[in-house]
Amino acid sequence: MARLVESFGGTTGDREGWELLGYLDEFSAANWDFRRGRERNLAGDAGLSSAQSALVVDLAPELGLAGIERPTRRHYDTVLLTGGMVRAGIVKPRFAARLLEDGLSASQIVFLGGFRAFRGDEHTLAAQLGVDGENEFFAMLVGMRRAFGSLGDPVVERSVADNPHASWCDYSWSTGGLRLSVLAAPSAEPSTRRANTADTFRFWAGHRRSRAERSVLVVTAPIYVPYQAAGAVEVLGVEQGLSVETIGVDARASDLGALTQQFLPQHHLQEVRSAIRAMQALRARLTGSAEHTDTE
């Protein structure tokens, strides 16, 4: 992290603890926040130098943004696939199905997201990927059905509100002793924003999780592993007492030919910022500090 900061004109110096996290938060806001409140695929151009781009790629494994693709256990009570952009709907359940083929066992697989409407190029990508729908939930349904074959009619539970950010829906199937679920969770602040990752974790844990569950494997894209791992530990580990592990989808499962997602250096930097903020929130929860709980 010190090398990365220095390449953008900063220095971590001898800062530690909250001082270091606060500095990194401010520094990353000034230098690595290319979204400025927008969806990830609508972020502005970073204008990185060739040296900065090369350094980001070189440091990605050390920063935890690449290479964590295999679980350490052979069994998890639940595999949680985090929602995301339209491609995520296809590649994450494909990866989960392959993990099961390779010997992983689980009681259930939950694809966890929300009713986030497609934005920007997602409409075109959805059509190219054969996703007939207008939001993240439709992509998740298509991906789950493709990965696990003919599932038949689902059991459907839902709550529909005038504001889609306040609605939730759960489609579930049972096949071969395994429960599959596609769950769109509501926002904790539906009047102002869509559901974020923490909202989805809390909704699943509070409303859909079995009390017998003890272990969770979270599956996301490689560059989101540090950010979502911190959030999973905070919500599912500290709050719920679950054992949590987070891994990234491998290149084989991510392969969509010409439509494969390309994670560029600026995408990595944006998720370093997300990770910094998630680590702040986790540290605040562990230390009981209400002063440092603001997360994006």
LINKAMO-V40018 format. One record per residue. N is the residue number from 0. RES is the residue in three letters. PSI is psi as a letter, one per 30 degrees, with the letter a starting at -180 (* if undefined). OMEGA is omega in radians with two decimals (* if undefined). Layout:
BEGIN
N&RES&PSI&OMEGA + N&RES&PSI&OMEGA
END
This chain:
BEGIN
0&MET&e&3.12 + 1&ALA&e&3.13 + 2&ARG&e&-3.13 + 3&LEU&e&3.13 + 4&VAL&e&-3.12 + 5&GLU&e&-3.13 + 6&SER&f&3.09 + 7&PHE&g&3.03 + 8&GLY&g&3.12 + 9&GLY&a&3.06 + 10&THR&k&3.09 + 11&THR&f&3.09 + 12&GLY&b&3.13 + 13&ASP&g&3.14 + 14&ARG&k&3.10 + 15&GLU&l&3.00 + 16&GLY&b&-3.09 + 17&TRP&e&3.13 + 18&GLU&e&3.13 + 19&LEU&e&-3.14 + 20&LEU&e&3.11 + 21&GLY&e&3.11 + 22&TYR&e&-3.13 + 23&LEU&e&3.09 + 24&ASP&e&-3.12 + 25&GLU&e&-3.12 + 26&PHE&e&-3.13 + 27&SER&e&3.08 + 28&ALA&e&-3.11 + 29&ALA&e&-2.97 + 30&ASN&f&-2.99 + 31&TRP&g&3.12 + 32&ASP&i&-3.11 + 33&PHE&f&-3.14 + 34&ARG&e&-3.10 + 35&ARG&h&3.10 + 36&GLY&f&-3.12 + 37&ARG&l&3.03 + 38&GLU&l&-3.03 + 39&ARG&e&-3.09 + 40&ASN&g&3.10 + 41&LEU&g&-3.12 + 42&ALA&l&3.12 + 43&GLY&l&3.12 + 44&ASP&k&-3.05 + 45&ALA&f&-3.11 + 46&GLY&h&-3.11 + 47&LEU&k&3.01 + 48&SER&l&3.13 + 49&SER&e&3.13 + 50&ALA&e&3.11 + 51&GLN&e&3.13 + 52&SER&e&-3.14 + 53&ALA&e&-3.13 + 54&LEU&e&3.13 + 55&VAL&e&3.13 + 56&VAL&e&-3.14 + 57&ASP&e&-3.06 + 58&LEU&f&-3.05 + 59&ALA&e&3.12 + 60&PRO&e&-3.14 + 61&GLU&f&3.12 + 62&LEU&g&3.11 + 63&GLY&g&-3.08 + 64&LEU&g&-3.12 + 65&ALA&k&2.93 + 66&GLY&f&3.11 + 67&ILE&i&-2.97 + 68&GLU&f&-3.10 + 69&ARG&k&3.11 + 70&PRO&l&-3.12 + 71&THR&f&-3.13 + 72&ARG&l&3.07 + 73&ARG&f&-3.14 + 74&HIS&k&3.00 + 75&TYR&k&3.09 + 76&ASP&e&-3.11 + 77&THR&k&2.93 + 78&VAL&j&3.14 + 79&LEU&j&3.04 + 80&LEU&k&-3.13 + 81&THR&k&3.11 + 82&GLY&a&-3.11 + 83&GLY&a&3.12 + 84&MET&l&-2.95 + 85&VAL&e&3.13 + 86&ARG&e&-3.13 + 87&ALA&e&3.13 + 88&GLY&f&-3.12 + 89&ILE&e&-2.93 + 90&VAL&f&-3.08 + 91&LYS&e&3.06 + 92&PRO&e&3.05 + 93&ARG&e&3.11 + 94&PHE&e&3.13 + 95&ALA&e&3.12 + 96&ALA&e&3.13 + 97&ARG&e&3.07 + 98&LEU&e&3.10 + 99&LEU&e&3.10 + 100&GLU&e&-3.12 + 101&ASP&g&3.03 + 102&GLY&f&3.07 + 103&LEU&k&3.05 + 104&SER&k&3.14 + 105&ALA&l&3.08 + 106&SER&e&3.11 + 107&GLN&l&3.03 + 108&ILE&k&-3.11 + 109&VAL&k&3.03 + 110&PHE&j&-2.86 + 111&LEU&j&-3.14 + 112&GLY&b&-3.12 + 113&GLY&a&3.12 + 114&PHE&h&3.13 + 115&ARG&k&-3.13 + 116&ALA&k&3.05 + 117&PHE&k&3.12 + 118&ARG&l&3.05 + 119&GLY&b&-3.06 + 120&ASP&f&-3.13 + 121&GLU&e&3.13 + 122&HIS&e&3.11 + 123&THR&e&3.13 + 124&LEU&e&3.13 + 125&ALA&e&3.12 + 126&ALA&e&-3.14 + 127&GLN&e&-3.13 + 128&LEU&g&3.12 + 129&GLY&g&3.10 + 130&VAL&j&-3.12 + 131&ASP&j&-3.12 + 132&GLY&l&-3.02 + 133&GLU&g&-3.12 + 134&ASN&l&-3.09 + 135&GLU&e&-3.08 + 136&PHE&e&3.13 + 137&PHE&e&3.11 + 138&ALA&e&3.12 + 139&MET&e&3.11 + 140&LEU&e&3.13 + 141&VAL&e&-3.12 + 142&GLY&e&-3.14 + 143&MET&e&-3.13 + 144&ARG&e&3.11 + 145&ARG&e&-3.06 + 146&ALA&e&-3.00 + 147&PHE&g&3.00 + 148&GLY&a&-3.09 + 149&SER&j&-3.06 + 150&LEU&f&-3.11 + 151&GLY&a&-3.12 + 152&ASP&k&-3.14 + 153&PRO&l&2.86 + 154&VAL&k&-3.02 + 155&VAL&k&2.98 + 156&GLU&k&-3.10 + 157&ARG&l&2.98 + 158&SER&j&-3.04 + 159&VAL&k&3.10 + 160&ALA&l&3.10 + 161&ASP&e&3.08 + 162&ASN&j&-3.11 + 163&PRO&f&3.12 + 164&HIS&f&3.10 + 165&ALA&f&-3.11 + 166&SER&l&2.99 + 167&TRP&l&-3.11 + 168&CYS&k&-3.14 + 169&ASP&j&3.00 + 170&TYR&k&-3.12 + 171&SER&l&3.11 + 172&TRP&l&3.00 + 173&SER&k&-3.13 + 174&THR&k&3.09 + 175&GLY&h&-3.14 + 176&GLY&g&-3.13 + 177&LEU&k&3.06 + 178&ARG&k&3.08 + 179&LEU&k&-3.11 + 180&SER&k&2.97 + 181&VAL&j&-2.96 + 182&LEU&j&3.02 + 183&ALA&j&-3.07 + 184&ALA&l&3.11 + 185&PRO&l&3.05 + 186&SER&k&3.03 + 187&ALA&f&3.11 + 188&GLU&i&-2.97 + 189&PRO&f&-3.12 + 190&SER&f&-3.05 + 191&THR&f&-3.06 + 192&ARG&l&3.02 + 193&ARG&l&3.10 + 194&ALA&k&3.03 + 195&ASN&a&-3.06 + 196&THR&e&3.14 + 197&ALA&e&3.09 + 198&ASP&e&-3.10 + 199&THR&e&3.09 + 200&PHE&e&-3.09 + 201&ARG&e&-3.14 + 202&PHE&e&3.11 + 203&TRP&e&-3.09 + 204&ALA&e&-3.07 + 205&GLY&f&-2.99 + 206&HIS&f&-3.01 + 207&ARG&f&-3.08 + 208&ARG&k&3.01 + 209&SER&k&3.14 + 210&ARG&f&-3.13 + 211&ALA&f&-3.08 + 212&GLU&k&-3.12 + 213&ARG&f&-3.06 + 214&SER&k&-3.10 + 215&VAL&k&2.98 + 216&LEU&j&3.11 + 217&VAL&k&-3.13 + 218&VAL&k&3.13 + 219&THR&a&3.03 + 220&ALA&l&-3.03 + 221&PRO&e&-3.06 + 222&ILE&f&3.12 + 223&TYR&f&-3.05 + 224&VAL&e&-3.12 + 225&PRO&e&-3.13 + 226&TYR&e&-3.07 + 227&GLN&f&3.05 + 228&ALA&e&3.11 + 229&ALA&e&3.11 + 230&GLY&e&3.13 + 231&ALA&e&3.10 + 232&VAL&e&-3.14 + 233&GLU&e&-3.03 + 234&VAL&e&-3.04 + 235&LEU&e&3.14 + 236&GLY&d&-3.06 + 237&VAL&e&-3.08 + 238&GLU&e&-2.99 + 239&GLN&f&3.11 + 240&GLY&g&-3.14 + 241&LEU&l&2.96 + 242&SER&k&-2.99 + 243&VAL&k&3.02 + 244&GLU&k&-3.11 + 245&THR&k&3.12 + 246&ILE&l&3.12 + 247&GLY&l&3.08 + 248&VAL&k&-3.11 + 249&ASP&l&-3.05 + 250&ALA&e&-3.12 + 251&ARG&e&3.14 + 252&ALA&f&-3.11 + 253&SER&f&-3.04 + 254&ASP&j&3.05 + 255&LEU&g&-3.13 + 256&GLY&b&-3.13 + 257&ALA&f&-3.13 + 258&LEU&g&-3.12 + 259&THR&k&3.10 + 260&GLN&k&3.07 + 261&GLN&j&3.11 + 262&PHE&j&-3.07 + 263&LEU&l&3.12 + 264&PRO&e&-3.12 + 265&GLN&e&3.06 + 266&HIS&e&3.10 + 267&HIS&e&-3.13 + 268&LEU&e&3.10 + 269&GLN&e&-3.12 + 270&GLU&f&2.93 + 271&VAL&e&3.09 + 272&ARG&e&3.11 + 273&SER&e&-3.13 + 274&ALA&e&3.12 + 275&ILE&e&-3.11 + 276&ARG&e&3.10 + 277&ALA&e&3.08 + 278&MET&e&3.05 + 279&GLN&e&-3.13 + 280&ALA&e&3.13 + 281&LEU&e&3.14 + 282&ARG&e&3.09 + 283&ALA&e&3.13 + 284&ARG&e&-3.11 + 285&LEU&e&-3.10 + 286&THR&f&-3.13 + 287&GLY&g&-3.11 + 288&SER&j&3.13 + 289&ALA&f&-3.06 + 290&GLU&f&-3.01 + 291&HIS&i&-3.07 + 292&THR&g&-3.12 + 293&ASP&k&3.12 + 294&THR&l&-3.11 + 295&GLU&*&*
END
